[in-house]
Amino acid sequence: MPITIEKLSPKKREALRLDEWPIWQCEPSAFPWHYDQEESCYILEGEITVTTAEQAVHIVAGDYVTFPKGLDCQWQVHAAVRKHYLFR
């Protein structure tokens, strides 16, 4: 269950209607997380490292990230995060 990260073109950002998605914010911290649903998110601000049994990914502003359903991971928020998100 890999975490995927991509950079979106302005056209794709508009097609996804990201500006209509809710916003989540978090101060620097560390915590475990389990995904009951797939989550797609667009990072507006911040820096995070997410670690799973298979990988560690570094996430920064401008990244579009997909976390698969069933994923167990550890979040390390290095700089305050602000993101648009959508669960499916």
Biopython code that builds the backbone (N, CA, C, O; Angstrom):
import numpy as np
from Bio.PDB.StructureBuilder import StructureBuilder

atoms = [
    (1, "MET", "N", (0.832, -1.192, 0.000)),
    (1, "MET", "CA", (0.000, 0.000, 0.000)),
    (1, "MET", "C", (0.869, 1.244, 0.000)),
    (1, "MET", "O", (1.053, 1.858, 1.051)),
    (2, "PRO", "N", (1.395, 1.626, -1.119)),
    (2, "PRO", "CA", (2.276, 2.806, -1.127)),
    (2, "PRO", "C", (1.512, 4.132, -1.045)),
    (2, "PRO", "O", (0.385, 4.260, -1.524)),
    (3, "ILE", "N", (2.162, 5.092, -0.429)),
    (3, "ILE", "CA", (1.691, 6.480, -0.433)),
    (3, "ILE", "C", (2.182, 7.067, -1.749)),
    (3, "ILE", "O", (3.343, 6.881, -2.113)),
    (4, "THR", "N", (1.319, 7.768, -2.460)),
    (4, "THR", "CA", (1.749, 8.388, -3.718)),
    (4, "THR", "C", (1.769, 9.901, -3.568)),
    (4, "THR", "O", (0.919, 10.492, -2.901)),
    (5, "ILE", "N", (2.767, 10.513, -4.210)),
    (5, "ILE", "CA", (2.931, 11.971, -4.194)),
    (5, "ILE", "C", (3.104, 12.425, -5.627)),
    (5, "ILE", "O", (3.865, 11.830, -6.390)),
    (6, "GLU", "N", (2.395, 13.484, -5.993)),
    (6, "GLU", "CA", (2.565, 14.057, -7.329)),
    (6, "GLU", "C", (2.429, 15.567, -7.267)),
    (6, "GLU", "O", (1.881, 16.121, -6.314)),
    (7, "LYS", "N", (2.933, 16.215, -8.290)),
    (7, "LYS", "CA", (2.767, 17.657, -8.465)),
    (7, "LYS", "C", (1.647, 17.844, -9.481)),
    (7, "LYS", "O", (1.642, 17.203, -10.532)),
    (8, "LEU", "N", (0.710, 18.711, -9.169)),
    (8, "LEU", "CA", (-0.439, 18.918, -10.041)),
    (8, "LEU", "C", (-0.256, 20.140, -10.928)),
    (8, "LEU", "O", (0.289, 21.158, -10.502)),
    (9, "SER", "N", (-0.715, 20.024, -12.155)),
    (9, "SER", "CA", (-0.762, 21.184, -13.041)),
    (9, "SER", "C", (-1.910, 22.075, -12.574)),
    (9, "SER", "O", (-2.837, 21.592, -11.922)),
    (10, "PRO", "N", (-1.864, 23.364, -12.895)),
    (10, "PRO", "CA", (-2.981, 24.237, -12.540)),
    (10, "PRO", "C", (-4.313, 23.720, -13.099)),
    (10, "PRO", "O", (-5.352, 23.854, -12.453)),
    (11, "LYS", "N", (-4.280, 23.135, -14.286)),
    (11, "LYS", "CA", (-5.499, 22.609, -14.903)),
    (11, "LYS", "C", (-6.084, 21.455, -14.079)),
    (11, "LYS", "O", (-7.295, 21.386, -13.872)),
    (12, "LYS", "N", (-5.216, 20.552, -13.612)),
    (12, "LYS", "CA", (-5.696, 19.422, -12.814)),
    (12, "LYS", "C", (-6.187, 19.886, -11.452)),
    (12, "LYS", "O", (-7.169, 19.354, -10.934)),
    (13, "ARG", "N", (-5.513, 20.876, -10.865)),
    (13, "ARG", "CA", (-5.982, 21.441, -9.581)),
    (13, "ARG", "C", (-7.383, 21.987, -9.733)),
    (13, "ARG", "O", (-8.241, 21.780, -8.875)),
    (14, "GLU", "N", (-7.610, 22.688, -10.834)),
    (14, "GLU", "CA", (-8.933, 23.268, -11.083)),
    (14, "GLU", "C", (-9.970, 22.165, -11.300)),
    (14, "GLU", "O", (-11.090, 22.261, -10.796)),
    (15, "ALA", "N", (-9.605, 21.119, -12.047)),
    (15, "ALA", "CA", (-10.528, 20.021, -12.322)),
    (15, "ALA", "C", (-10.927, 19.283, -11.037)),
    (15, "ALA", "O", (-12.062, 18.823, -10.911)),
    (16, "LEU", "N", (-10.004, 19.173, -10.098)),
    (16, "LEU", "CA", (-10.303, 18.508, -8.826)),
    (16, "LEU", "C", (-11.121, 19.387, -7.882)),
    (16, "LEU", "O", (-11.687, 18.896, -6.905)),
    (17, "ARG", "N", (-11.183, 20.676, -8.173)),
    (17, "ARG", "CA", (-11.920, 21.649, -7.351)),
    (17, "ARG", "C", (-11.389, 21.663, -5.913)),
    (17, "ARG", "O", (-12.151, 21.691, -4.947)),
    (18, "LEU", "N", (-10.065, 21.643, -5.807)),
    (18, "LEU", "CA", (-9.410, 21.588, -4.499)),
    (18, "LEU", "C", (-9.856, 22.691, -3.551)),
    (18, "LEU", "O", (-9.973, 22.465, -2.346)),
    (19, "ASP", "N", (-10.106, 23.873, -4.082)),
    (19, "ASP", "CA", (-10.476, 25.000, -3.222)),
    (19, "ASP", "C", (-11.801, 24.765, -2.492)),
    (19, "ASP", "O", (-12.116, 25.473, -1.535)),
    (20, "GLU", "N", (-12.568, 23.783, -2.936)),
    (20, "GLU", "CA", (-13.849, 23.470, -2.283)),
    (20, "GLU", "C", (-13.701, 22.390, -1.206)),
    (20, "GLU", "O", (-14.636, 22.146, -0.444)),
    (21, "TRP", "N", (-12.535, 21.744, -1.141)),
    (21, "TRP", "CA", (-12.312, 20.702, -0.145)),
    (21, "TRP", "C", (-12.104, 21.331, 1.239)),
    (21, "TRP", "O", (-11.646, 22.470, 1.332)),
    (22, "PRO", "N", (-12.432, 20.612, 2.304)),
    (22, "PRO", "CA", (-12.177, 21.131, 3.655)),
    (22, "PRO", "C", (-10.678, 21.344, 3.891)),
    (22, "PRO", "O", (-9.836, 20.823, 3.160)),
    (23, "ILE", "N", (-10.376, 22.113, 4.916)),
    (23, "ILE", "CA", (-8.980, 22.367, 5.297)),
    (23, "ILE", "C", (-8.725, 21.788, 6.682)),
    (23, "ILE", "O", (-9.549, 21.916, 7.587)),
    (24, "TRP", "N", (-7.562, 21.146, 6.830)),
    (24, "TRP", "CA", (-7.102, 20.607, 8.114)),
    (24, "TRP", "C", (-5.774, 21.258, 8.425)),
    (24, "TRP", "O", (-4.950, 21.468, 7.535)),
    (25, "GLN", "N", (-5.567, 21.582, 9.706)),
    (25, "GLN", "CA", (-4.321, 22.210, 10.134)),
    (25, "GLN", "C", (-3.758, 21.457, 11.334)),
    (25, "GLN", "O", (-4.503, 20.875, 12.123)),
    (26, "CYS", "N", (-2.436, 21.478, 11.460)),
    (26, "CYS", "CA", (-1.783, 20.792, 12.576)),
    (26, "CYS", "C", (-0.454, 21.471, 12.862)),
    (26, "CYS", "O", (0.310, 21.784, 11.950)),
    (27, "GLU", "N", (-0.194, 21.693, 14.135)),
    (27, "GLU", "CA", (1.090, 22.247, 14.568)),
    (27, "GLU", "C", (2.147, 21.137, 14.588)),
    (27, "GLU", "O", (1.790, 19.961, 14.524)),
    (28, "PRO", "N", (3.425, 21.476, 14.674)),
    (28, "PRO", "CA", (4.459, 20.439, 14.748)),
    (28, "PRO", "C", (4.146, 19.434, 15.870)),
    (28, "PRO", "O", (3.861, 19.808, 17.007)),
    (29, "SER", "N", (4.211, 18.156, 15.506)),
    (29, "SER", "CA", (3.870, 17.082, 16.441)),
    (29, "SER", "C", (4.211, 15.746, 15.796)),
    (29, "SER", "O", (4.639, 15.682, 14.644)),
    (30, "ALA", "N", (4.011, 14.680, 16.567)),
    (30, "ALA", "CA", (4.203, 13.322, 16.051)),
    (30, "ALA", "C", (3.052, 12.472, 16.577)),
    (30, "ALA", "O", (2.670, 12.582, 17.742)),
    (31, "PHE", "N", (2.499, 11.619, 15.706)),
    (31, "PHE", "CA", (1.374, 10.783, 16.117)),
    (31, "PHE", "C", (1.187, 9.617, 15.147)),
    (31, "PHE", "O", (1.521, 9.727, 13.967)),
    (32, "PRO", "N", (0.646, 8.490, 15.651)),
    (32, "PRO", "CA", (0.312, 7.376, 14.766)),
    (32, "PRO", "C", (-1.031, 7.647, 14.097)),
    (32, "PRO", "O", (-1.866, 8.371, 14.640)),
    (33, "TRP", "N", (-1.237, 7.062, 12.911)),
    (33, "TRP", "CA", (-2.508, 7.263, 12.208)),
    (33, "TRP", "C", (-2.878, 6.013, 11.429)),
    (33, "TRP", "O", (-2.007, 5.326, 10.896)),
    (34, "HIS", "N", (-4.173, 5.718, 11.364)),
    (34, "HIS", "CA", (-4.704, 4.616, 10.563)),
    (34, "HIS", "C", (-5.761, 5.193, 9.624)),
    (34, "HIS", "O", (-6.625, 5.957, 10.053)),
    (35, "TYR", "N", (-5.694, 4.831, 8.362)),
    (35, "TYR", "CA", (-6.645, 5.312, 7.361)),
    (35, "TYR", "C", (-7.751, 4.280, 7.142)),
    (35, "TYR", "O", (-7.514, 3.216, 6.570)),
    (36, "ASP", "N", (-8.972, 4.608, 7.608)),
    (36, "ASP", "CA", (-10.146, 3.759, 7.384)),
    (36, "ASP", "C", (-10.678, 3.924, 5.971)),
    (36, "ASP", "O", (-11.385, 3.059, 5.454)),
    (37, "GLN", "N", (-10.327, 5.050, 5.351)),
    (37, "GLN", "CA", (-10.732, 5.364, 3.982)),
    (37, "GLN", "C", (-9.521, 5.913, 3.249)),
    (37, "GLN", "O", (-8.558, 6.357, 3.875)),
    (38, "GLU", "N", (-9.569, 5.881, 1.914)),
    (38, "GLU", "CA", (-8.514, 6.536, 1.147)),
    (38, "GLU", "C", (-8.629, 8.038, 1.355)),
    (38, "GLU", "O", (-9.731, 8.585, 1.379)),
    (39, "GLU", "N", (-7.495, 8.698, 1.505)),
    (39, "GLU", "CA", (-7.478, 10.157, 1.606)),
    (39, "GLU", "C", (-6.606, 10.736, 0.504)),
    (39, "GLU", "O", (-5.496, 10.265, 0.256)),
    (40, "SER", "N", (-7.125, 11.762, -0.148)),
    (40, "SER", "CA", (-6.337, 12.575, -1.075)),
    (40, "SER", "C", (-6.217, 13.939, -0.419)),
    (40, "SER", "O", (-7.179, 14.452, 0.153)),
    (41, "CYS", "N", (-5.027, 14.523, -0.506)),
    (41, "CYS", "CA", (-4.852, 15.850, 0.082)),
    (41, "CYS", "C", (-3.849, 16.661, -0.724)),
    (41, "CYS", "O", (-2.970, 16.122, -1.397)),
    (42, "TYR", "N", (-4.012, 17.972, -0.630)),
    (42, "TYR", "CA", (-3.109, 18.914, -1.292)),
    (42, "TYR", "C", (-2.504, 19.785, -0.201)),
    (42, "TYR", "O", (-3.224, 20.479, 0.516)),
    (43, "ILE", "N", (-1.188, 19.751, -0.078)),
    (43, "ILE", "CA", (-0.501, 20.468, 0.999)),
    (43, "ILE", "C", (-0.325, 21.939, 0.617)),
    (43, "ILE", "O", (0.337, 22.264, -0.368)),
    (44, "LEU", "N", (-0.923, 22.804, 1.403)),
    (44, "LEU", "CA", (-0.824, 24.253, 1.182)),
    (44, "LEU", "C", (0.401, 24.834, 1.878)),
    (44, "LEU", "O", (1.075, 25.712, 1.341)),
    (45, "GLU", "N", (0.681, 24.329, 3.085)),
    (45, "GLU", "CA", (1.813, 24.804, 3.883)),
    (45, "GLU", "C", (2.325, 23.646, 4.717)),
    (45, "GLU", "O", (1.568, 22.741, 5.067)),
    (46, "GLY", "N", (3.608, 23.675, 5.036)),
    (46, "GLY", "CA", (4.149, 22.737, 6.002)),
    (46, "GLY", "C", (5.122, 21.729, 5.439)),
    (46, "GLY", "O", (5.458, 21.730, 4.254)),
    (47, "GLU", "N", (5.561, 20.869, 6.341)),
    (47, "GLU", "CA", (6.538, 19.828, 6.011)),
    (47, "GLU", "C", (6.291, 18.645, 6.934)),
    (47, "GLU", "O", (6.213, 18.804, 8.152)),
    (48, "ILE", "N", (6.169, 17.457, 6.349)),
    (48, "ILE", "CA", (5.820, 16.255, 7.092)),
    (48, "ILE", "C", (6.672, 15.086, 6.602)),
    (48, "ILE", "O", (7.031, 15.024, 5.426)),
    (49, "THR", "N", (6.990, 14.171, 7.496)),
    (49, "THR", "CA", (7.511, 12.868, 7.111)),
    (49, "THR", "C", (6.500, 11.841, 7.600)),
    (49, "THR", "O", (6.132, 11.830, 8.774)),
    (50, "VAL", "N", (6.053, 10.978, 6.689)),
    (50, "VAL", "CA", (5.119, 9.914, 7.039)),
    (50, "VAL", "C", (5.850, 8.592, 6.820)),
    (50, "VAL", "O", (6.385, 8.330, 5.743)),
    (51, "THR", "N", (5.861, 7.769, 7.863)),
    (51, "THR", "CA", (6.586, 6.507, 7.825)),
    (51, "THR", "C", (5.622, 5.336, 7.978)),
    (51, "THR", "O", (4.763, 5.332, 8.860)),
    (52, "THR", "N", (5.779, 4.333, 7.095)),
    (52, "THR", "CA", (5.015, 3.094, 7.166)),
    (52, "THR", "C", (6.014, 1.948, 7.316)),
    (52, "THR", "O", (7.221, 2.174, 7.389)),
    (53, "ALA", "N", (5.509, 0.733, 7.361)),
    (53, "ALA", "CA", (6.401, -0.426, 7.428)),
    (53, "ALA", "C", (7.234, -0.556, 6.153)),
    (53, "ALA", "O", (8.327, -1.121, 6.185)),
    (54, "GLU", "N", (6.724, -0.034, 5.026)),
    (54, "GLU", "CA", (7.393, -0.179, 3.728)),
    (54, "GLU", "C", (8.167, 1.041, 3.253)),
    (54, "GLU", "O", (9.084, 0.907, 2.444)),
    (55, "GLN", "N", (7.818, 2.229, 3.738)),
    (55, "GLN", "CA", (8.432, 3.432, 3.178)),
    (55, "GLN", "C", (8.365, 4.602, 4.148)),
    (55, "GLN", "O", (7.598, 4.596, 5.110)),
    (56, "ALA", "N", (9.192, 5.607, 3.866)),
    (56, "ALA", "CA", (9.123, 6.900, 4.545)),
    (56, "ALA", "C", (9.070, 7.940, 3.436)),
    (56, "ALA", "O", (9.904, 7.927, 2.530)),
    (57, "VAL", "N", (8.095, 8.841, 3.503)),
    (57, "VAL", "CA", (7.964, 9.867, 2.471)),
    (57, "VAL", "C", (8.043, 11.246, 3.109)),
    (57, "VAL", "O", (7.532, 11.476, 4.205)),
    (58, "HIS", "N", (8.690, 12.149, 2.401)),
    (58, "HIS", "CA", (8.819, 13.541, 2.826)),
    (58, "HIS", "C", (7.824, 14.351, 1.996)),
    (58, "HIS", "O", (7.857, 14.318, 0.766)),
    (59, "ILE", "N", (6.951, 15.068, 2.671)),
    (59, "ILE", "CA", (5.855, 15.790, 2.016)),
    (59, "ILE", "C", (6.009, 17.273, 2.318)),
    (59, "ILE", "O", (6.254, 17.661, 3.460)),
    (60, "VAL", "N", (5.864, 18.108, 1.277)),
    (60, "VAL", "CA", (6.016, 19.558, 1.424)),
    (60, "VAL", "C", (4.889, 20.273, 0.684)),
    (60, "VAL", "O", (4.111, 19.654, -0.042)),
    (61, "ALA", "N", (4.818, 21.579, 0.882)),
    (61, "ALA", "CA", (3.802, 22.395, 0.205)),
    (61, "ALA", "C", (3.874, 22.176, -1.303)),
    (61, "ALA", "O", (4.953, 22.123, -1.892)),
    (62, "GLY", "N", (2.695, 22.051, -1.911)),
    (62, "GLY", "CA", (2.607, 21.827, -3.348)),
    (62, "GLY", "C", (2.452, 20.365, -3.716)),
    (62, "GLY", "O", (2.203, 20.047, -4.879)),
    (63, "ASP", "N", (2.595, 19.462, -2.742)),
    (63, "ASP", "CA", (2.430, 18.032, -3.018)),
    (63, "ASP", "C", (0.950, 17.635, -2.958)),
    (63, "ASP", "O", (0.197, 18.098, -2.101)),
    (64, "TYR", "N", (0.563, 16.771, -3.886)),
    (64, "TYR", "CA", (-0.754, 16.133, -3.876)),
    (64, "TYR", "C", (-0.496, 14.685, -3.466)),
    (64, "TYR", "O", (0.206, 13.951, -4.161)),
    (65, "VAL", "N", (-1.063, 14.285, -2.341)),
    (65, "VAL", "CA", (-0.723, 13.009, -1.729)),
    (65, "VAL", "C", (-1.963, 12.131, -1.623)),
    (65, "VAL", "O", (-3.050, 12.608, -1.296)),
    (66, "THR", "N", (-1.785, 10.833, -1.904)),
    (66, "THR", "CA", (-2.862, 9.872, -1.716)),
    (66, "THR", "C", (-2.399, 8.813, -0.718)),
    (66, "THR", "O", (-1.373, 8.157, -0.904)),
    (67, "PHE", "N", (-3.199, 8.668, 0.359)),
    (67, "PHE", "CA", (-2.962, 7.668, 1.380)),
    (67, "PHE", "C", (-3.994, 6.554, 1.182)),
    (67, "PHE", "O", (-5.195, 6.825, 1.221)),
    (68, "PRO", "N", (-3.558, 5.312, 0.972)),
    (68, "PRO", "CA", (-4.510, 4.232, 0.699)),
    (68, "PRO", "C", (-5.295, 3.790, 1.941)),
    (68, "PRO", "O", (-4.820, 3.894, 3.071)),
    (69, "LYS", "N", (-6.491, 3.302, 1.694)),
    (69, "LYS", "CA", (-7.342, 2.748, 2.748)),
    (69, "LYS", "C", (-6.598, 1.583, 3.412)),
    (69, "LYS", "O", (-5.972, 0.766, 2.736)),
    (70, "GLY", "N", (-6.677, 1.520, 4.754)),
    (70, "GLY", "CA", (-6.048, 0.443, 5.502)),
    (70, "GLY", "C", (-4.623, 0.720, 5.933)),
    (70, "GLY", "O", (-4.017, -0.103, 6.619)),
    (71, "LEU", "N", (-4.071, 1.871, 5.544)),
    (71, "LEU", "CA", (-2.677, 2.198, 5.857)),
    (71, "LEU", "C", (-2.501, 2.543, 7.332)),
    (71, "LEU", "O", (-3.283, 3.308, 7.897)),
    (72, "ASP", "N", (-1.469, 1.974, 7.948)),
    (72, "ASP", "CA", (-1.026, 2.356, 9.286)),
    (72, "ASP", "C", (0.292, 3.099, 9.121)),
    (72, "ASP", "O", (1.181, 2.641, 8.404)),
    (73, "CYS", "N", (0.419, 4.249, 9.785)),
    (73, "CYS", "CA", (1.630, 5.047, 9.613)),
    (73, "CYS", "C", (1.890, 5.914, 10.831)),
    (73, "CYS", "O", (1.079, 5.997, 11.754)),
    (74, "GLN", "N", (3.044, 6.552, 10.802)),
    (74, "GLN", "CA", (3.449, 7.503, 11.833)),
    (74, "GLN", "C", (3.680, 8.846, 11.158)),
    (74, "GLN", "O", (4.456, 8.939, 10.207)),
    (75, "TRP", "N", (3.013, 9.882, 11.641)),
    (75, "TRP", "CA", (3.201, 11.240, 11.125)),
    (75, "TRP", "C", (4.208, 11.974, 12.004)),
    (75, "TRP", "O", (4.139, 11.915, 13.232)),
    (76, "GLN", "N", (5.140, 12.663, 11.358)),
    (76, "GLN", "CA", (6.053, 13.584, 12.029)),
    (76, "GLN", "C", (5.892, 14.924, 11.328)),
    (76, "GLN", "O", (6.387, 15.115, 10.217)),
    (77, "VAL", "N", (5.201, 15.850, 11.980)),
    (77, "VAL", "CA", (4.960, 17.172, 11.406)),
    (77, "VAL", "C", (6.113, 18.070, 11.831)),
    (77, "VAL", "O", (6.231, 18.428, 13.003)),
    (78, "HIS", "N", (6.969, 18.434, 10.865)),
    (78, "HIS", "CA", (8.151, 19.241, 11.147)),
    (78, "HIS", "C", (7.828, 20.731, 11.188)),
    (78, "HIS", "O", (8.364, 21.465, 12.018)),
    (79, "ALA", "N", (6.951, 21.172, 10.290)),
    (79, "ALA", "CA", (6.522, 22.576, 10.225)),
    (79, "ALA", "C", (5.001, 22.570, 10.070)),
    (79, "ALA", "O", (4.451, 21.735, 9.353)),
    (80, "ALA", "N", (4.334, 23.491, 10.733)),
    (80, "ALA", "CA", (2.864, 23.524, 10.767)),
    (80, "ALA", "C", (2.255, 23.250, 9.391)),
    (80, "ALA", "O", (2.673, 23.814, 8.380)),
    (81, "VAL", "N", (1.260, 22.370, 9.387)),
    (81, "VAL", "CA", (0.635, 21.923, 8.143)),
    (81, "VAL", "C", (-0.744, 22.542, 7.980)),
    (81, "VAL", "O", (-1.508, 22.693, 8.934)),
    (82, "ARG", "N", (-1.027, 22.889, 6.749)),
    (82, "ARG", "CA", (-2.354, 23.337, 6.329)),
    (82, "ARG", "C", (-2.604, 22.636, 5.006)),
    (82, "ARG", "O", (-1.817, 22.777, 4.070)),
    (83, "LYS", "N", (-3.704, 21.875, 4.918)),
    (83, "LYS", "CA", (-3.953, 21.105, 3.706)),
    (83, "LYS", "C", (-5.433, 21.035, 3.386)),
    (83, "LYS", "O", (-6.282, 21.097, 4.276)),
    (84, "HIS", "N", (-5.732, 20.902, 2.081)),
    (84, "HIS", "CA", (-7.070, 20.526, 1.627)),
    (84, "HIS", "C", (-7.099, 19.008, 1.655)),
    (84, "HIS", "O", (-6.097, 18.372, 1.328)),
    (85, "TYR", "N", (-8.220, 18.413, 2.038)),
    (85, "TYR", "CA", (-8.302, 16.956, 2.085)),
    (85, "TYR", "C", (-9.688, 16.454, 1.661)),
    (85, "TYR", "O", (-10.685, 17.173, 1.726)),
    (86, "LEU", "N", (-9.705, 15.187, 1.224)),
    (86, "LEU", "CA", (-10.957, 14.544, 0.833)),
    (86, "LEU", "C", (-10.825, 13.057, 1.091)),
    (86, "LEU", "O", (-9.888, 12.413, 0.619)),
    (87, "PHE", "N", (-11.781, 12.511, 1.855)),
    (87, "PHE", "CA", (-11.832, 11.060, 2.076)),
    (87, "PHE", "C", (-12.783, 10.442, 1.090)),
    (87, "PHE", "O", (-13.811, 11.028, 0.750)),
    (88, "ARG", "N", (-12.436, 9.235, 0.620)),
    (88, "ARG", "CA", (-13.287, 8.528, -0.360)),
    (88, "ARG", "C", (-13.615, 7.154, 0.124)),
    (88, "ARG", "O", (-14.317, 6.410, -0.560)),
]
sb = StructureBuilder()
sb.init_structure("model")
sb.init_model(0)
sb.init_chain("A")
sb.init_seg("    ")
for serial, (resi, resn, name, xyz) in enumerate(atoms, 1):
    if name == "N":
        sb.init_residue(resn, " ", resi, " ")
    sb.init_atom(name, np.array(xyz, "f"), 0.0, 1.0, " ", f" {name:<3s}", serial, name[0])
structure = sb.get_structure()
